[in-house]
């Protein structure tokens, strides 16, 4: 999995881990922050959330165009600085009035702009590492590793946000509304770490920087694949067709920070007992990840020493987990934002499983193409929302549920397992679609349009994020089954579309 990869991959991946940790720390509580501080409705908070996400994923298109002209590394650096300024502004407790609202809007503008300069261009730099013939056959696995690194940052974000808020309330005397700003302050610190990793590790991706600096050098043409206008058109059209499908995946997937968070707050049991409560401890989840990787290492190690070390790590991990079980409290509180740790946990835990599975298929010459994986990802996403729909049968509408909660009445709440299972299946969908999609763009994009096409991927994601507000707009008087049914239908239609044009996409892959 990690063997034979260029060192630059790990530097760029870790820099992205730091940035994503800050971003997801902010995002884990963002919708709840909007409602607590500005007394917004679910639809209004959802509209701000979706608009912000739209700009976060649209602006990489502009960032890509700028990078194609001025260099990827320069845009990445500028992006980190701009994001840092945005998080600083967001962390200032300015109150709940119009001035605070203006600060929030300004902060979101800076964060989205900085992300636009940083996100896509860093991924182009990763892709450029694999233009080297020595590493070209490791491109798909590299993007899976890169994607896993993103999710390592996201894994610890919800717990960190909750811990920062509780510390502020208990130690600093902050109100609930004020404590959100302490969570946002964590994002500032993470950007400093990300910036340090990026600059200290520059020697590991020096070849990419040389490519950047050679942009204006005519000699670069010698190393650039020449395509006919027809070939260029064919590739761009193929990518645009993929982008059309990606729109609906991200519309569905990013309900994790919106309607799925509302569901976690209003419909899921507020406490957990027994073994189930262990999954809400991020350190227990970390031990599970260590155990999975140790197990893979045990079977893949070529030396007896390696197998012994792997076995010891595996045994220690299970030993600590067993000890944690014996010291469980009678009941563990379950906060709504904590559910957002499950998607990154599953991504990190399942990445080696995914790589091993597809590696096995590759050896048998039966690995599905990247476009086919995208189609399968859409089908799996539909299954994920089928699960949450099944768990929602018989529940009150959101408006009735909130009214009953506010009145102090007893309400029906479901097991957390329904929501966790949904996150698990959506993660399988994500592993099929997202890293493979990014790899597909990196491979198929015309050489002189890499930045723009990677930006196009994010434009599609941006449109999908803008559309996330649609389920939030009907979140109220409509049955939950109707909300989830809409998402199921869109995922299925998208899957049918991608399979209908599969041959056309595989032609350029």
Secondary structure, 3 states (H helix, E strand, C coil): CCCCCCHHHHHHHHHHHHHHHHHHHHHHHHHHHHHHHHCCCHHHHHHHHHHHHHHHHHHHHHHHHHHHHHCHHHHHHHHHHHHHHHHHHHHCCCCCCHHHHHHHHHHHHHHHHHHHHHHHHHHHHHHHHCCCCCCHHHHHHHHHHHHHHHHHHHHHHHHHHHHHHHHHHHHCCCCHHHHHHHHHHHHHHHHHHHHHHHHHCHHHHHHHHHHHHCCCCHHHHHHCCCCCHHHHHHHHHHHHHHHHHHHHHHHHHHHHHCHHHHHHHHCECCEECHHHHHHHCHHHHHHHHHHHHHHHHHHHCCCHHHHHHHHHHHHHHHHHHHHHHHCCCCCEECCHHHHHHHHHHHHHHHHHHHHHHHHHHHHCCCCCCHHHHHHHHHHHHHHHHHHHHHHHCCCCCHHHHHHHHHCCCCCCCECHHHHHHHHHHHHHHHHHHHHHHHHHHHHHCCHHHHHHHHHHHHHHHHHHHHCCHHHHHCCCCCCHHHHHHHHHHHHHHHHHHHHHCHHHHHHHC
